[in-house]
Amino acid sequence: MTKEQILEIKEIEAQISALKAKADALKDEIKAEMGNEEHIMVDGYKVNYTIVIKTTLDSKKLKAEHPTIWEAYKKEGIERRFSIT
């Protein structure tokens, strides 16, 4: 491992972050232009901006109100985290 590798990783991550921010801004512009439309066609590309109903579980509330149920259904995993600070 070298300092150059770490610096290159940091530079690439900064570029990715900047590109993601630019892509998000462009998506927001398109969404604003679409208004309430869910589907539009642009030069052969179909753009969808639809409402999706999503169901989630409030695990903090479940753990607080029913700790034995939470304990029975929780899943634990092991992972190795890589970070550069």
Biopython code that builds the backbone (N, CA, C, O; Angstrom):
import numpy as np
from Bio.PDB.StructureBuilder import StructureBuilder

atoms = [
    (1, "MET", "N", (0.865, -1.174, 0.000)),
    (1, "MET", "CA", (0.000, 0.000, 0.000)),
    (1, "MET", "C", (0.906, 1.230, 0.000)),
    (1, "MET", "O", (1.901, 1.304, 0.721)),
    (2, "THR", "N", (0.520, 2.187, -0.837)),
    (2, "THR", "CA", (1.303, 3.416, -0.906)),
    (2, "THR", "C", (0.409, 4.629, -0.719)),
    (2, "THR", "O", (-0.810, 4.561, -0.878)),
    (3, "LYS", "N", (1.045, 5.734, -0.378)),
    (3, "LYS", "CA", (0.314, 6.988, -0.226)),
    (3, "LYS", "C", (-0.350, 7.367, -1.547)),
    (3, "LYS", "O", (-1.456, 7.907, -1.555)),
    (4, "GLU", "N", (0.324, 7.085, -2.668)),
    (4, "GLU", "CA", (-0.230, 7.409, -3.988)),
    (4, "GLU", "C", (-1.536, 6.662, -4.234)),
    (4, "GLU", "O", (-2.471, 7.228, -4.800)),
    (5, "GLN", "N", (-1.612, 5.411, -3.821)),
    (5, "GLN", "CA", (-2.848, 4.640, -3.979)),
    (5, "GLN", "C", (-3.982, 5.277, -3.177)),
    (5, "GLN", "O", (-5.105, 5.408, -3.662)),
    (6, "ILE", "N", (-3.669, 5.664, -1.956)),
    (6, "ILE", "CA", (-4.689, 6.279, -1.107)),
    (6, "ILE", "C", (-5.146, 7.602, -1.699)),
    (6, "ILE", "O", (-6.344, 7.884, -1.737)),
    (7, "LEU", "N", (-4.201, 8.417, -2.164)),
    (7, "LEU", "CA", (-4.564, 9.698, -2.770)),
    (7, "LEU", "C", (-5.398, 9.499, -4.033)),
    (7, "LEU", "O", (-6.332, 10.258, -4.290)),
    (8, "GLU", "N", (-5.060, 8.471, -4.825)),
    (8, "GLU", "CA", (-5.841, 8.193, -6.037)),
    (8, "GLU", "C", (-7.264, 7.769, -5.677)),
    (8, "GLU", "O", (-8.222, 8.196, -6.320)),
    (9, "ILE", "N", (-7.400, 6.937, -4.660)),
    (9, "ILE", "CA", (-8.733, 6.526, -4.204)),
    (9, "ILE", "C", (-9.533, 7.740, -3.771)),
    (9, "ILE", "O", (-10.694, 7.889, -4.154)),
    (10, "LYS", "N", (-8.919, 8.617, -2.970)),
    (10, "LYS", "CA", (-9.616, 9.816, -2.496)),
    (10, "LYS", "C", (-10.054, 10.693, -3.666)),
    (10, "LYS", "O", (-11.165, 11.222, -3.651)),
    (11, "GLU", "N", (-9.204, 10.855, -4.675)),
    (11, "GLU", "CA", (-9.539, 11.671, -5.846)),
    (11, "GLU", "C", (-10.694, 11.050, -6.629)),
    (11, "GLU", "O", (-11.621, 11.751, -7.035)),
    (12, "ILE", "N", (-10.636, 9.746, -6.837)),
    (12, "ILE", "CA", (-11.708, 9.055, -7.565)),
    (12, "ILE", "C", (-13.024, 9.170, -6.798)),
    (12, "ILE", "O", (-14.071, 9.414, -7.398)),
    (13, "GLU", "N", (-12.979, 8.997, -5.484)),
    (13, "GLU", "CA", (-14.198, 9.117, -4.677)),
    (13, "GLU", "C", (-14.771, 10.526, -4.750)),
    (13, "GLU", "O", (-15.990, 10.697, -4.769)),
    (14, "ALA", "N", (-13.906, 11.539, -4.790)),
    (14, "ALA", "CA", (-14.374, 12.926, -4.920)),
    (14, "ALA", "C", (-15.037, 13.134, -6.277)),
    (14, "ALA", "O", (-16.064, 13.806, -6.370)),
    (15, "GLN", "N", (-14.452, 12.559, -7.334)),
    (15, "GLN", "CA", (-15.039, 12.670, -8.673)),
    (15, "GLN", "C", (-16.395, 11.976, -8.725)),
    (15, "GLN", "O", (-17.348, 12.511, -9.292)),
    (16, "ILE", "N", (-16.482, 10.788, -8.135)),
    (16, "ILE", "CA", (-17.752, 10.052, -8.098)),
    (16, "ILE", "C", (-18.811, 10.873, -7.379)),
    (16, "ILE", "O", (-19.948, 10.968, -7.840)),
    (17, "SER", "N", (-18.440, 11.462, -6.254)),
    (17, "SER", "CA", (-19.380, 12.277, -5.484)),
    (17, "SER", "C", (-19.869, 13.470, -6.298)),
    (17, "SER", "O", (-21.059, 13.785, -6.291)),
    (18, "ALA", "N", (-18.953, 14.132, -6.998)),
    (18, "ALA", "CA", (-19.329, 15.287, -7.818)),
    (18, "ALA", "C", (-20.237, 14.865, -8.969)),
    (18, "ALA", "O", (-21.212, 15.552, -9.274)),
    (19, "LEU", "N", (-19.927, 13.747, -9.603)),
    (19, "LEU", "CA", (-20.756, 13.263, -10.711)),
    (19, "LEU", "C", (-22.135, 12.833, -10.219)),
    (19, "LEU", "O", (-23.136, 13.075, -10.893)),
    (20, "LYS", "N", (-22.194, 12.195, -9.045)),
    (20, "LYS", "CA", (-23.492, 11.806, -8.486)),
    (20, "LYS", "C", (-24.333, 13.038, -8.184)),
    (20, "LYS", "O", (-25.537, 13.045, -8.441)),
    (21, "ALA", "N", (-23.712, 14.075, -7.642)),
    (21, "ALA", "CA", (-24.443, 15.315, -7.352)),
    (21, "ALA", "C", (-24.974, 15.933, -8.638)),
    (21, "ALA", "O", (-26.094, 16.442, -8.667)),
    (22, "LYS", "N", (-24.169, 15.890, -9.707)),
    (22, "LYS", "CA", (-24.610, 16.440, -10.991)),
    (22, "LYS", "C", (-25.772, 15.620, -11.553)),
    (22, "LYS", "O", (-26.752, 16.183, -12.041)),
    (23, "ALA", "N", (-25.664, 14.295, -11.486)),
    (23, "ALA", "CA", (-26.742, 13.425, -11.970)),
    (23, "ALA", "C", (-28.023, 13.664, -11.175)),
    (23, "ALA", "O", (-29.110, 13.721, -11.750)),
    (24, "ASP", "N", (-27.900, 13.803, -9.854)),
    (24, "ASP", "CA", (-29.075, 14.062, -9.015)),
    (24, "ASP", "C", (-29.727, 15.393, -9.377)),
    (24, "ASP", "O", (-30.953, 15.496, -9.404)),
    (25, "ALA", "N", (-28.911, 16.414, -9.654)),
    (25, "ALA", "CA", (-29.454, 17.724, -10.034)),
    (25, "ALA", "C", (-30.197, 17.633, -11.366)),
    (25, "ALA", "O", (-31.262, 18.230, -11.522)),
    (26, "LEU", "N", (-29.643, 16.890, -12.324)),
    (26, "LEU", "CA", (-30.312, 16.713, -13.617)),
    (26, "LEU", "C", (-31.628, 15.952, -13.449)),
    (26, "LEU", "O", (-32.631, 16.293, -14.076)),
    (27, "LYS", "N", (-31.621, 14.927, -12.608)),
    (27, "LYS", "CA", (-32.857, 14.182, -12.338)),
    (27, "LYS", "C", (-33.914, 15.097, -11.731)),
    (27, "LYS", "O", (-35.088, 15.025, -12.094)),
    (28, "ASP", "N", (-33.494, 15.960, -10.803)),
    (28, "ASP", "CA", (-34.437, 16.894, -10.183)),
    (28, "ASP", "C", (-35.025, 17.852, -11.213)),
    (28, "ASP", "O", (-36.208, 18.186, -11.142)),
    (29, "GLU", "N", (-34.208, 18.298, -12.176)),
    (29, "GLU", "CA", (-34.707, 19.176, -13.247)),
    (29, "GLU", "C", (-35.764, 18.453, -14.075)),
    (29, "GLU", "O", (-36.814, 19.016, -14.385)),
    (30, "ILE", "N", (-35.478, 17.202, -14.430)),
    (30, "ILE", "CA", (-36.420, 16.420, -15.239)),
    (30, "ILE", "C", (-37.718, 16.200, -14.468)),
    (30, "ILE", "O", (-38.806, 16.331, -15.028)),
    (31, "LYS", "N", (-37.603, 15.864, -13.181)),
    (31, "LYS", "CA", (-38.800, 15.662, -12.354)),
    (31, "LYS", "C", (-39.646, 16.925, -12.304)),
    (31, "LYS", "O", (-40.872, 16.863, -12.392)),
    (32, "ALA", "N", (-38.993, 18.065, -12.164)),
    (32, "ALA", "CA", (-39.728, 19.336, -12.118)),
    (32, "ALA", "C", (-40.437, 19.587, -13.440)),
    (32, "ALA", "O", (-41.576, 20.053, -13.453)),
    (33, "GLU", "N", (-39.773, 19.283, -14.555)),
    (33, "GLU", "CA", (-40.386, 19.469, -15.873)),
    (33, "GLU", "C", (-41.550, 18.509, -16.084)),
    (33, "GLU", "O", (-42.518, 18.850, -16.763)),
    (34, "MET", "N", (-41.463, 17.305, -15.506)),
    (34, "MET", "CA", (-42.526, 16.314, -15.676)),
    (34, "MET", "C", (-43.776, 16.693, -14.895)),
    (34, "MET", "O", (-44.884, 16.328, -15.290)),
    (35, "GLY", "N", (-43.618, 17.416, -13.798)),
    (35, "GLY", "CA", (-44.781, 17.774, -12.987)),
    (35, "GLY", "C", (-45.490, 16.532, -12.493)),
    (35, "GLY", "O", (-44.882, 15.694, -11.828)),
    (36, "ASN", "N", (-46.785, 16.401, -12.814)),
    (36, "ASN", "CA", (-47.570, 15.246, -12.379)),
    (36, "ASN", "C", (-47.550, 14.092, -13.373)),
    (36, "ASN", "O", (-48.148, 13.046, -13.121)),
    (37, "GLU", "N", (-46.871, 14.273, -14.495)),
    (37, "GLU", "CA", (-46.782, 13.186, -15.482)),
    (37, "GLU", "C", (-45.942, 12.047, -14.911)),
    (37, "GLU", "O", (-44.904, 12.282, -14.293)),
    (38, "GLU", "N", (-46.396, 10.817, -15.121)),
    (38, "GLU", "CA", (-45.643, 9.667, -14.634)),
    (38, "GLU", "C", (-44.734, 9.077, -15.702)),
    (38, "GLU", "O", (-43.717, 8.467, -15.374)),
    (39, "HIS", "N", (-45.086, 9.250, -16.984)),
    (39, "HIS", "CA", (-44.310, 8.659, -18.073)),
    (39, "HIS", "C", (-44.198, 9.675, -19.200)),
    (39, "HIS", "O", (-45.191, 10.287, -19.594)),
    (40, "ILE", "N", (-42.996, 9.849, -19.712)),
    (40, "ILE", "CA", (-42.810, 10.672, -20.909)),
    (40, "ILE", "C", (-41.803, 9.979, -21.817)),
    (40, "ILE", "O", (-40.996, 9.166, -21.366)),
    (41, "MET", "N", (-41.862, 10.313, -23.102)),
    (41, "MET", "CA", (-40.892, 9.812, -24.073)),
    (41, "MET", "C", (-40.035, 10.983, -24.527)),
    (41, "MET", "O", (-40.554, 12.053, -24.844)),
    (42, "VAL", "N", (-38.729, 10.780, -24.558)),
    (42, "VAL", "CA", (-37.791, 11.803, -25.014)),
    (42, "VAL", "C", (-36.805, 11.136, -25.961)),
    (42, "VAL", "O", (-35.940, 10.370, -25.536)),
    (43, "ASP", "N", (-36.944, 11.435, -27.250)),
    (43, "ASP", "CA", (-36.025, 10.894, -28.266)),
    (43, "ASP", "C", (-35.794, 9.389, -28.117)),
    (43, "ASP", "O", (-34.654, 8.926, -28.176)),
    (44, "GLY", "N", (-36.861, 8.635, -27.925)),
    (44, "GLY", "CA", (-36.760, 7.185, -27.830)),
    (44, "GLY", "C", (-36.523, 6.653, -26.423)),
    (44, "GLY", "O", (-36.564, 5.442, -26.205)),
    (45, "TYR", "N", (-36.280, 7.536, -25.475)),
    (45, "TYR", "CA", (-36.096, 7.121, -24.083)),
    (45, "TYR", "C", (-37.407, 7.294, -23.325)),
    (45, "TYR", "O", (-38.050, 8.340, -23.407)),
    (46, "LYS", "N", (-37.797, 6.255, -22.585)),
    (46, "LYS", "CA", (-38.985, 6.353, -21.747)),
    (46, "LYS", "C", (-38.532, 6.749, -20.345)),
    (46, "LYS", "O", (-37.723, 6.056, -19.728)),
    (47, "VAL", "N", (-39.055, 7.862, -19.849)),
    (47, "VAL", "CA", (-38.715, 8.355, -18.518)),
    (47, "VAL", "C", (-39.922, 8.133, -17.619)),
    (47, "VAL", "O", (-41.024, 8.587, -17.927)),
    (48, "ASN", "N", (-39.715, 7.438, -16.512)),
    (48, "ASN", "CA", (-40.783, 7.134, -15.568)),
    (48, "ASN", "C", (-40.525, 7.843, -14.246)),
    (48, "ASN", "O", (-39.404, 7.848, -13.738)),
    (49, "TYR", "N", (-41.564, 8.436, -13.704)),
    (49, "TYR", "CA", (-41.493, 9.064, -12.380)),
    (49, "TYR", "C", (-42.805, 8.731, -11.697)),
    (49, "TYR", "O", (-43.745, 9.526, -11.693)),
    (50, "THR", "N", (-42.849, 7.533, -11.116)),
    (50, "THR", "CA", (-44.102, 6.993, -10.601)),
    (50, "THR", "C", (-44.113, 6.952, -9.076)),
    (50, "THR", "O", (-43.069, 6.935, -8.424)),
    (51, "ILE", "N", (-45.300, 6.936, -8.543)),
    (51, "ILE", "CA", (-45.487, 6.787, -7.106)),
    (51, "ILE", "C", (-45.452, 5.299, -6.787)),
    (51, "ILE", "O", (-46.129, 4.498, -7.431)),
    (52, "VAL", "N", (-44.660, 4.940, -5.793)),
    (52, "VAL", "CA", (-44.540, 3.555, -5.366)),
    (52, "VAL", "C", (-44.858, 3.499, -3.881)),
    (52, "VAL", "O", (-44.286, 4.245, -3.086)),
    (53, "ILE", "N", (-45.767, 2.616, -3.512)),
    (53, "ILE", "CA", (-46.102, 2.441, -2.102)),
    (53, "ILE", "C", (-45.161, 1.387, -1.528)),
    (53, "ILE", "O", (-45.040, 0.282, -2.058)),
    (54, "LYS", "N", (-44.505, 1.750, -0.445)),
    (54, "LYS", "CA", (-43.497, 0.889, 0.154)),
    (54, "LYS", "C", (-43.877, 0.626, 1.608)),
    (54, "LYS", "O", (-44.241, 1.541, 2.345)),
    (55, "THR", "N", (-43.785, -0.626, 1.999)),
    (55, "THR", "CA", (-44.055, -0.992, 3.384)),
    (55, "THR", "C", (-42.730, -1.292, 4.074)),
    (55, "THR", "O", (-41.910, -2.055, 3.563)),
    (56, "THR", "N", (-42.533, -0.687, 5.236)),
    (56, "THR", "CA", (-41.318, -0.933, 6.005)),
    (56, "THR", "C", (-41.694, -1.326, 7.424)),
    (56, "THR", "O", (-42.845, -1.187, 7.837)),
    (57, "LEU", "N", (-40.733, -1.806, 8.145)),
    (57, "LEU", "CA", (-40.949, -2.205, 9.529)),
    (57, "LEU", "C", (-40.191, -1.241, 10.433)),
    (57, "LEU", "O", (-38.997, -1.013, 10.241)),
    (58, "ASP", "N", (-40.870, -0.685, 11.400)),
    (58, "ASP", "CA", (-40.247, 0.214, 12.369)),
    (58, "ASP", "C", (-39.566, -0.656, 13.429)),
    (58, "ASP", "O", (-40.161, -0.976, 14.458)),
    (59, "SER", "N", (-38.318, -1.031, 13.163)),
    (59, "SER", "CA", (-37.635, -1.968, 14.053)),
    (59, "SER", "C", (-37.334, -1.365, 15.420)),
    (59, "SER", "O", (-37.300, -2.092, 16.413)),
    (60, "LYS", "N", (-37.116, -0.060, 15.496)),
    (60, "LYS", "CA", (-36.880, 0.570, 16.801)),
    (60, "LYS", "C", (-38.120, 0.465, 17.683)),
    (60, "LYS", "O", (-38.025, 0.165, 18.873)),
    (61, "LYS", "N", (-39.284, 0.716, 17.085)),
    (61, "LYS", "CA", (-40.533, 0.629, 17.841)),
    (61, "LYS", "C", (-40.815, -0.819, 18.237)),
    (61, "LYS", "O", (-41.223, -1.092, 19.366)),
    (62, "LEU", "N", (-40.595, -1.750, 17.298)),
    (62, "LEU", "CA", (-40.801, -3.166, 17.595)),
    (62, "LEU", "C", (-39.893, -3.605, 18.735)),
    (62, "LEU", "O", (-40.332, -4.303, 19.649)),
    (63, "LYS", "N", (-38.633, -3.201, 18.686)),
    (63, "LYS", "CA", (-37.688, -3.571, 19.738)),
    (63, "LYS", "C", (-38.114, -2.993, 21.087)),
    (63, "LYS", "O", (-38.001, -3.657, 22.117)),
    (64, "ALA", "N", (-38.604, -1.753, 21.073)),
    (64, "ALA", "CA", (-39.014, -1.103, 22.321)),
    (64, "ALA", "C", (-40.279, -1.724, 22.904)),
    (64, "ALA", "O", (-40.378, -1.917, 24.116)),
    (65, "GLU", "N", (-41.248, -2.038, 22.041)),
    (65, "GLU", "CA", (-42.543, -2.517, 22.523)),
    (65, "GLU", "C", (-42.634, -4.035, 22.650)),
    (65, "GLU", "O", (-43.390, -4.547, 23.475)),
    (66, "HIS", "N", (-41.860, -4.758, 21.827)),
    (66, "HIS", "CA", (-41.910, -6.223, 21.832)),
    (66, "HIS", "C", (-40.496, -6.787, 21.676)),
    (66, "HIS", "O", (-40.171, -7.365, 20.639)),
    (67, "PRO", "N", (-39.665, -6.624, 22.689)),
    (67, "PRO", "CA", (-38.262, -7.031, 22.554)),
    (67, "PRO", "C", (-38.065, -8.522, 22.285)),
    (67, "PRO", "O", (-37.110, -8.896, 21.603)),
    (68, "THR", "N", (-38.937, -9.375, 22.798)),
    (68, "THR", "CA", (-38.758, -10.812, 22.556)),
    (68, "THR", "C", (-39.049, -11.168, 21.102)),
    (68, "THR", "O", (-38.375, -12.019, 20.521)),
    (69, "ILE", "N", (-40.042, -10.522, 20.520)),
    (69, "ILE", "CA", (-40.333, -10.753, 19.096)),
    (69, "ILE", "C", (-39.180, -10.230, 18.257)),
    (69, "ILE", "O", (-38.728, -10.899, 17.328)),
    (70, "TRP", "N", (-38.707, -9.038, 18.581)),
    (70, "TRP", "CA", (-37.576, -8.463, 17.848)),
    (70, "TRP", "C", (-36.366, -9.387, 17.931)),
    (70, "TRP", "O", (-35.685, -9.623, 16.934)),
    (71, "GLU", "N", (-36.106, -9.903, 19.120)),
    (71, "GLU", "CA", (-34.956, -10.786, 19.331)),
    (71, "GLU", "C", (-35.091, -12.058, 18.489)),
    (71, "GLU", "O", (-34.105, -12.557, 17.947)),
    (72, "ALA", "N", (-36.321, -12.580, 18.384)),
    (72, "ALA", "CA", (-36.552, -13.815, 17.635)),
    (72, "ALA", "C", (-36.361, -13.629, 16.129)),
    (72, "ALA", "O", (-36.002, -14.581, 15.436)),
    (73, "TYR", "N", (-36.593, -12.425, 15.615)),
    (73, "TYR", "CA", (-36.560, -12.208, 14.171)),
    (73, "TYR", "C", (-35.376, -11.386, 13.670)),
    (73, "TYR", "O", (-35.223, -11.204, 12.462)),
    (74, "LYS", "N", (-34.555, -10.897, 14.556)),
    (74, "LYS", "CA", (-33.430, -10.084, 14.095)),
    (74, "LYS", "C", (-32.433, -10.961, 13.344)),
    (74, "LYS", "O", (-32.314, -12.156, 13.615)),
    (75, "LYS", "N", (-31.724, -10.357, 12.406)),
    (75, "LYS", "CA", (-30.692, -11.056, 11.657)),
    (75, "LYS", "C", (-29.390, -10.296, 11.853)),
    (75, "LYS", "O", (-29.341, -9.073, 11.723)),
    (76, "GLU", "N", (-28.364, -11.022, 12.158)),
    (76, "GLU", "CA", (-27.059, -10.410, 12.314)),
    (76, "GLU", "C", (-26.137, -10.940, 11.233)),
    (76, "GLU", "O", (-26.234, -12.097, 10.824)),
    (77, "GLY", "N", (-25.261, -10.094, 10.787)),
    (77, "GLY", "CA", (-24.292, -10.490, 9.789)),
    (77, "GLY", "C", (-22.932, -9.923, 10.151)),
    (77, "GLY", "O", (-22.814, -8.991, 10.947)),
    (78, "ILE", "N", (-21.937, -10.494, 9.564)),
    (78, "ILE", "CA", (-20.578, -10.018, 9.783)),
    (78, "ILE", "C", (-20.068, -9.475, 8.460)),
    (78, "ILE", "O", (-20.218, -10.103, 7.412)),
    (79, "GLU", "N", (-19.475, -8.320, 8.528)),
    (79, "GLU", "CA", (-18.883, -7.743, 7.325)),
    (79, "GLU", "C", (-17.581, -7.075, 7.706)),
    (79, "GLU", "O", (-17.349, -6.747, 8.870)),
    (80, "ARG", "N", (-16.752, -6.882, 6.732)),
    (80, "ARG", "CA", (-15.504, -6.178, 6.929)),
    (80, "ARG", "C", (-15.626, -4.832, 6.272)),
    (80, "ARG", "O", (-15.877, -4.748, 5.070)),
    (81, "ARG", "N", (-15.454, -3.787, 7.029)),
    (81, "ARG", "CA", (-15.620, -2.433, 6.516)),
    (81, "ARG", "C", (-14.255, -1.843, 6.190)),
    (81, "ARG", "O", (-13.313, -1.944, 6.976)),
    (82, "PHE", "N", (-14.166, -1.220, 5.002)),
    (82, "PHE", "CA", (-12.935, -0.568, 4.554)),
    (82, "PHE", "C", (-13.170, 0.926, 4.544)),
    (82, "PHE", "O", (-14.162, 1.392, 3.983)),
    (83, "SER", "N", (-12.271, 1.689, 5.157)),
    (83, "SER", "CA", (-12.403, 3.141, 5.122)),
    (83, "SER", "C", (-11.023, 3.782, 5.167)),
    (83, "SER", "O", (-10.059, 3.218, 5.685)),
    (84, "ILE", "N", (-10.970, 4.970, 4.609)),
    (84, "ILE", "CA", (-9.751, 5.775, 4.652)),
    (84, "ILE", "C", (-10.138, 7.115, 5.239)),
    (84, "ILE", "O", (-11.029, 7.788, 4.721)),
    (85, "THR", "N", (-9.476, 7.509, 6.316)),
    (85, "THR", "CA", (-9.790, 8.794, 6.939)),
    (85, "THR", "C", (-8.555, 9.667, 7.023)),
    (85, "THR", "O", (-8.626, 10.791, 7.521)),
]
sb = StructureBuilder()
sb.init_structure("model")
sb.init_model(0)
sb.init_chain("A")
sb.init_seg("    ")
for serial, (resi, resn, name, xyz) in enumerate(atoms, 1):
    if name == "N":
        sb.init_residue(resn, " ", resi, " ")
    sb.init_atom(name, np.array(xyz, "f"), 0.0, 1.0, " ", f" {name:<3s}", serial, name[0])
structure = sb.get_structure()
